[in-house]
Amino acid sequence: MNHNTPLSPRPLHHLSTSAGRRVLTHAQLRAHGVSAAQASEQCRPGGPWLHLLPGVVLLHPGPPTSEERLHAVLLYAARERTAGVPVQPGTEGPPASAYGEAMITGLAALTLHGFPSAPPLPSLDAFDVLVPRLRRLRSTGCARIVRTPELPVPEQVTGLPVAPAPRALADAVAGLQDADTVRRLLTEAVRGGFCDPAAVVCELTAAKLLNRPHVVDAVDSLLAEGRTLAESRLYRMVREYGLPDPCWNVDLRLPGGPHLGGVDAYWPEHAVAVELDTRAPRPGRRADDEAEWSEYARKREHLERLGITVVHITPRKLRDAMEQQAAVVRTALIASADRDPSAYVVVLPR
């Protein structure tokens, strides 16, 4: 065989020009009738193809686009698990199974999710790709391997498997030392509605990142941001769903008696209170968390013994099911007419 003879394009004539089809593994090329020797010949210096990553070929001389690099790192991470998976003619990009369990995470995932301050994909030298902990893979080229004992369920973004925002955020923070950047990303996560503070803290805890002072400071800002955002949504819920105006952010006391606790909204004529649960468990503070929860429960039980209905709302419910939460509050207000009168309490600004 004359190795200087260009490879006939016939075996690949049905491939589309989409990024997913211009990046193939050696196994996928074999499914198209292209042997390893032929692929190596095409990837010679000055040739029409390029070895982008071990076992992954770019079907043009380069440079690769960001989309092609994303496909490449996913195929590299999944190639051992999908050696026999053929590319189906006439489909757009490789089948979902071609990526196995691999998914994009870290800064690239945040960019795909739409975080405003996440860097543009072309500026990233490497993309983080999340794989099971026992996979025997090494970081190389534009693929940076991140291992985990438990994979999250990926989200499909532009046809690619991407780690959920809280997990991607934790993986990004793990590689960042700049406090301002970390604080900005965490703030955007909550302000942009990408995830709740509790979910972020959970992932940062699992990644053992809350022993870094700049991350702890950013988390404190995150929790404050989450509280402010939840309050704003509560105001909007009352306004948009036509609920009567409550007393906002007040303390309740028995006349001449003890302090009963603060609530976020209170309707005195109906004896109905709303309390936002913006707690987020923190490592090393288990006793504090349990004490805080005990205080929540004690306050609620005390108020209900006095005939006051307490509606407990989480920020996630306000974000994802605001209409449903408004209906819960409206039902409590209407039901107050059928209840025994509540004890008289003093309402003070908090």
C-alpha positions as CSV (number, residue, x, y, z in Angstrom):
1,M,0.0,0.0,0.0
2,N,1.3,3.5,-0.9
3,H,1.0,5.6,2.3
4,N,1.5,8.8,0.3
5,T,-1.8,8.2,-1.4
6,P,-4.5,10.4,0.1
7,L,-7.2,8.6,2.0
8,S,-10.3,8.2,-0.1
9,P,-13.1,10.3,1.4
10,R,-15.7,7.7,0.5
11,P,-16.0,6.1,4.0
12,L,-16.8,9.5,5.5
13,H,-19.0,10.9,2.7
14,H,-22.2,10.8,4.8
15,L,-20.7,12.8,7.8
16,S,-22.2,16.2,8.4
17,T,-20.1,19.2,9.1
18,S,-21.4,19.8,12.6
19,A,-18.8,20.0,15.4
20,G,-19.8,16.7,16.9
21,R,-19.3,14.9,13.6
22,R,-15.9,16.6,12.9
23,V,-14.5,15.1,16.2
24,L,-14.4,11.3,16.3
25,T,-12.7,8.6,18.3
26,H,-10.6,5.9,16.7
27,A,-13.3,3.4,17.5
28,Q,-15.9,5.6,15.7
29,L,-13.6,6.0,12.7
30,R,-13.2,2.2,12.5
31,A,-17.0,2.0,12.4
32,H,-16.8,4.1,9.3
33,G,-14.2,1.8,7.7
34,V,-11.1,3.9,8.6
35,S,-8.3,1.8,10.1
36,A,-5.9,3.0,12.8
37,A,-3.2,3.2,10.2
38,Q,-5.3,5.3,7.9
39,A,-6.2,7.6,10.7
40,S,-2.6,8.0,11.7
41,E,-1.7,8.7,8.1
42,Q,-4.3,11.5,7.9
43,C,-3.0,13.0,11.1
44,R,0.6,13.3,10.0
45,P,2.2,16.8,10.1
46,G,0.7,18.9,7.5
47,G,-2.1,16.3,6.9
48,P,-5.9,17.0,6.7
49,W,-6.7,15.7,10.2
50,L,-5.3,16.4,13.7
51,H,-4.9,14.3,16.8
52,L,-6.7,16.5,19.3
53,L,-6.5,14.2,22.3
54,P,-5.3,10.6,22.8
55,G,-7.7,8.5,20.7
56,V,-9.7,11.5,19.5
57,V,-9.3,12.9,16.0
58,L,-10.3,16.3,14.6
59,L,-11.4,15.9,10.9
60,H,-9.8,19.1,9.7
61,P,-6.4,20.5,10.2
62,G,-7.4,23.0,12.9
63,P,-7.4,25.0,15.0
64,P,-10.5,23.5,16.7
65,T,-13.4,25.6,17.7
66,S,-14.6,25.7,21.4
67,E,-17.5,23.4,20.5
68,E,-15.1,20.9,18.9
69,R,-12.9,21.0,22.0
70,L,-15.9,20.4,24.3
71,H,-16.9,17.3,22.2
72,A,-13.3,16.2,22.2
73,V,-12.8,16.2,26.0
74,L,-16.2,14.4,26.4
75,L,-15.2,11.7,23.9
76,Y,-11.7,11.4,25.4
77,A,-13.2,10.9,28.9
78,A,-15.8,8.4,27.6
79,R,-13.8,6.6,24.9
80,E,-13.0,3.4,27.0
81,R,-16.7,2.9,27.8
82,T,-18.0,3.4,24.2
83,A,-15.4,1.7,22.0
84,G,-18.1,-0.2,20.2
85,V,-20.6,2.6,19.8
86,P,-21.0,3.5,16.2
87,V,-22.0,6.9,14.9
88,Q,-25.4,6.7,13.4
89,P,-25.7,8.1,9.8
90,G,-28.0,11.0,9.4
91,T,-28.0,12.1,13.1
92,E,-26.9,15.5,14.4
93,G,-23.7,14.9,16.4
94,P,-22.8,11.7,18.2
95,P,-25.4,9.8,20.1
96,A,-25.8,10.6,23.8
97,S,-24.2,7.2,24.7
98,A,-21.0,8.3,23.0
99,Y,-20.2,10.4,26.0
100,G,-20.8,7.7,28.6
101,E,-21.0,9.1,32.1
102,A,-18.7,12.1,31.4
103,M,-20.0,15.6,31.7
104,I,-18.5,19.2,31.5
105,T,-18.0,20.9,34.8
106,G,-16.1,23.8,36.3
107,L,-15.8,27.2,34.6
108,A,-16.7,25.9,31.1
109,A,-20.0,24.5,32.6
110,L,-20.7,27.9,34.2
111,T,-20.2,29.5,30.8
112,L,-22.6,27.1,29.2
113,H,-25.2,27.6,32.0
114,G,-25.0,31.4,31.2
115,F,-23.1,32.8,34.2
116,P,-22.4,36.5,33.2
117,S,-18.9,36.6,34.6
118,A,-17.8,33.1,33.6
119,P,-15.0,33.3,31.1
120,P,-15.7,32.8,27.4
121,L,-14.9,29.3,26.2
122,P,-12.1,30.3,23.8
123,S,-10.1,31.9,26.7
124,L,-10.0,28.6,28.6
125,D,-6.9,26.5,28.0
126,A,-8.6,23.3,29.3
127,F,-12.1,22.2,30.1
128,D,-13.0,20.3,33.3
129,V,-14.7,17.0,32.6
130,L,-16.4,15.0,35.5
131,V,-15.9,11.3,35.5
132,P,-16.5,8.4,38.1
133,R,-13.7,8.2,40.7
134,L,-12.4,4.8,39.5
135,R,-11.9,5.8,35.9
136,R,-8.2,5.5,34.9
137,L,-7.7,8.7,33.0
138,R,-5.1,11.4,33.0
139,S,-5.5,15.1,32.4
140,T,-3.9,15.9,29.1
141,G,-4.1,18.7,26.5
142,C,-7.5,20.5,26.7
143,A,-9.0,17.8,29.0
144,R,-8.7,18.3,32.8
145,I,-10.1,15.2,34.6
146,V,-12.2,15.8,37.7
147,R,-13.2,12.6,39.6
148,T,-16.1,12.1,41.9
149,P,-17.4,9.1,43.9
150,E,-21.0,10.1,43.0
151,L,-22.0,11.6,39.7
152,P,-24.8,14.1,39.6
153,V,-27.5,13.9,36.9
154,P,-26.3,16.0,34.0
155,E,-28.3,18.7,32.3
156,Q,-28.3,19.0,28.6
157,V,-27.0,22.4,27.4
158,T,-26.6,23.0,23.7
159,G,-26.8,19.2,23.3
160,L,-23.9,18.5,25.7
161,P,-24.0,16.8,29.2
162,V,-23.2,19.5,31.7
163,A,-22.9,19.2,35.5
164,P,-25.7,21.0,37.4
165,A,-24.8,24.6,38.4
166,P,-24.1,23.9,42.1
167,R,-21.7,21.1,41.3
168,A,-20.1,23.0,38.4
169,L,-19.7,26.0,40.8
170,A,-17.9,23.9,43.4
171,D,-15.5,22.4,40.8
172,A,-14.8,25.9,39.5
173,V,-14.2,27.4,43.0
174,A,-11.8,24.5,43.7
175,G,-9.4,25.9,41.1
176,L,-9.8,29.6,42.0
177,Q,-7.7,31.6,44.4
178,D,-9.0,35.1,43.7
179,A,-11.5,36.1,46.4
180,D,-13.3,38.6,44.2
181,T,-13.9,36.1,41.5
182,V,-15.2,33.5,43.9
183,R,-17.5,36.0,45.5
184,R,-18.8,37.2,42.2
185,L,-19.5,33.7,40.9
186,L,-21.3,32.7,44.1
187,T,-23.4,35.9,44.1
188,E,-24.3,35.3,40.4
189,A,-25.4,31.8,41.2
190,V,-28.1,33.0,43.6
191,R,-29.0,36.4,42.0
192,G,-29.3,34.8,38.5
193,G,-31.5,32.0,39.8
194,F,-29.1,29.3,38.9
195,C,-29.2,27.6,42.3
196,D,-30.1,28.1,45.9
197,P,-27.6,29.0,48.6
198,A,-28.2,25.7,50.5
199,A,-27.4,23.7,47.4
200,V,-24.1,25.7,46.8
201,V,-23.1,25.3,50.5
202,C,-23.8,21.6,50.3
203,E,-21.5,21.1,47.2
204,L,-18.8,23.3,48.7
205,T,-18.9,21.3,51.9
206,A,-18.7,18.0,50.0
207,A,-15.7,19.3,48.1
208,K,-14.0,20.3,51.4
209,L,-13.6,23.9,50.3
210,L,-15.0,25.6,53.4
211,N,-11.7,25.5,55.1
212,R,-10.4,28.2,52.7
213,P,-10.9,31.7,54.2
214,H,-11.7,33.4,50.9
215,V,-14.4,30.8,50.2
216,V,-15.9,31.2,53.7
217,D,-16.1,35.0,53.2
218,A,-17.8,34.5,49.9
219,V,-20.3,32.0,51.4
220,D,-21.3,34.6,54.0
221,S,-22.0,37.1,51.2
222,L,-23.9,34.4,49.3
223,L,-26.2,33.7,52.3
224,A,-26.9,37.4,52.7
225,E,-27.6,37.6,49.0
226,G,-29.9,34.6,49.2
227,R,-31.8,36.2,52.1
228,T,-32.3,39.5,50.3
229,L,-33.4,37.7,47.1
230,A,-35.9,35.5,49.0
231,E,-37.4,38.6,50.7
232,S,-37.7,40.4,47.4
233,R,-39.6,37.4,45.9
234,L,-41.9,37.3,48.9
235,Y,-42.8,41.0,48.4
236,R,-43.4,40.2,44.7
237,M,-45.6,37.3,45.5
238,V,-47.9,39.4,47.8
239,R,-48.1,42.1,45.1
240,E,-48.5,40.0,42.0
241,Y,-51.1,37.6,43.5
242,G,-53.2,40.2,45.1
243,L,-52.7,39.2,48.7
244,P,-53.5,41.9,51.4
245,D,-50.6,43.9,52.6
246,P,-49.0,42.4,55.7
247,C,-46.8,44.0,58.3
248,W,-43.3,43.3,57.0
249,N,-40.3,42.1,59.1
250,V,-41.8,42.4,62.6
251,D,-41.2,41.0,66.1
252,L,-44.1,39.5,68.0
253,R,-44.5,39.8,71.8
254,L,-47.1,39.1,74.3
255,P,-48.4,42.3,76.1
256,G,-46.0,42.8,79.0
257,G,-44.6,39.3,78.3
258,P,-41.8,37.5,76.5
259,H,-40.5,38.0,73.0
260,L,-42.2,35.4,70.7
261,G,-39.8,35.8,67.8
262,G,-39.5,37.6,64.4
263,V,-41.5,36.8,61.3
264,D,-41.1,38.0,57.7
265,A,-44.7,38.9,57.2
266,Y,-47.7,39.1,59.5
267,W,-51.4,39.7,59.0
268,P,-52.7,40.8,62.5
269,E,-56.4,40.7,61.6
270,H,-56.0,37.1,60.4
271,A,-53.3,35.9,62.8
272,V,-51.2,34.5,59.9
273,A,-47.4,34.7,59.7
274,V,-45.0,33.8,57.0
275,E,-41.4,32.8,57.8
276,L,-38.7,32.3,55.3
277,D,-36.3,29.4,55.9
278,T,-33.0,30.6,54.5
279,R,-30.8,28.4,56.6
280,A,-27.9,26.6,55.0
281,P,-26.0,23.9,57.0
282,R,-22.3,24.7,57.5
283,P,-19.5,22.3,58.3
284,G,-18.2,22.4,61.8
285,R,-21.4,24.1,62.9
286,R,-23.7,21.1,63.4
287,A,-24.5,22.2,66.9
288,D,-25.3,25.7,65.8
289,D,-27.5,24.4,62.9
290,E,-29.4,22.1,65.3
291,A,-29.9,24.9,67.8
292,E,-31.2,27.2,65.0
293,W,-33.6,24.5,63.8
294,S,-34.8,23.9,67.4
295,E,-35.4,27.7,67.8
296,Y,-37.4,27.6,64.5
297,A,-39.5,24.7,65.8
298,R,-40.0,26.2,69.3
299,K,-41.1,29.5,67.9
300,R,-43.6,28.0,65.5
301,E,-45.1,25.7,68.1
302,H,-45.4,28.6,70.6
303,L,-47.1,30.9,68.0
304,E,-49.5,28.1,66.9
305,R,-50.5,27.4,70.5
306,L,-51.5,31.1,70.7
307,G,-53.7,30.6,67.6
308,I,-51.3,32.1,65.0
309,T,-50.9,30.1,61.8
310,V,-47.3,30.0,60.6
311,V,-46.6,29.4,56.9
312,H,-43.1,28.1,56.4
313,I,-41.6,28.9,52.9
314,T,-38.2,28.1,51.5
315,P,-36.4,30.3,48.9
316,R,-36.6,27.4,46.4
317,K,-40.4,27.2,46.7
318,L,-40.7,30.9,46.2
319,R,-38.5,30.7,43.1
320,D,-40.0,27.6,41.5
321,A,-43.6,27.6,42.7
322,M,-44.5,31.1,43.6
323,E,-48.2,30.8,42.6
324,Q,-48.6,27.7,44.7
325,Q,-47.1,29.4,47.7
326,A,-49.4,32.4,47.2
327,A,-52.3,29.9,47.2
328,V,-51.1,28.4,50.5
329,V,-51.0,31.8,52.1
330,R,-54.4,32.8,50.7
331,T,-55.9,29.6,52.1
332,A,-54.5,30.3,55.5
333,L,-55.9,33.9,55.4
334,I,-59.4,32.6,54.4
335,A,-59.3,29.8,56.9
336,S,-58.7,32.3,59.8
337,A,-62.4,33.2,59.8
338,D,-63.2,29.7,60.9
339,R,-60.7,29.5,63.7
340,D,-61.0,30.6,67.3
341,P,-59.7,34.1,67.9
342,S,-55.9,34.1,68.6
343,A,-54.3,35.6,71.6
344,Y,-53.5,39.3,71.4
345,V,-49.9,40.0,70.5
346,V,-47.9,43.2,70.1
347,V,-46.4,43.8,66.7
348,L,-43.1,45.7,66.7
349,P,-40.8,46.6,63.8
350,R,-37.8,44.3,63.6
